[in-house]
Amino acid sequence: MELDRAEVNISINDPNVTKSNGTAGVMSDIFDYEVPYGTIIQLRPNDVIAAYFKDASAEMLATDAYEVVVTDPNKIRNEVVASGLYKDIKTFDDRNKVRKFGQTKTVKAGWHIIIRAKATTVLVNASCYFKLTALRLAEL
């Protein structure tokens, strides 16, 4: 089996991303990327996660929490691959300040990469966006 290897930027524009609104005070799934059939996503140590979270009027607090979780197709087993404070992931353009994964994680087809946030207010997904860099391995 031959694989096509390509650098990818996964964002809200990807057709495999599902968006949801957040619930105030609860760690909520905001973005859910399902790895397509015939594809493997590899998160590498220098790959980055950046996100902007907002409610109807204001940005999420810098001290609110986020996490990136990899889960199986049935969403039974969860593995947190990144977590911290919102201030750590809200930069998109400064490579010296963006949040790097620091580890390698291979995510198979059908599995999910979920970006969660625990904000003090209700997050509105229409006002939120993200970018995740990775290596895509796709069957030719």
MOQUIGI-V575126 format. One line per field, one symbol per residue. ss: DSSP state (H for helix, E for strand, - for the rest). A space follows every 50 residues. Layout:
ss->???
This chain:
ss->--EEEEEEEEE-----EEE--------EEEEEEE----EEEEE----EEE EE-E----E-----EEEEEEE------EEEEEEEEHHH----------EE ----EEE----EEEEEEE------HHH-EEEEEEEEEEE-
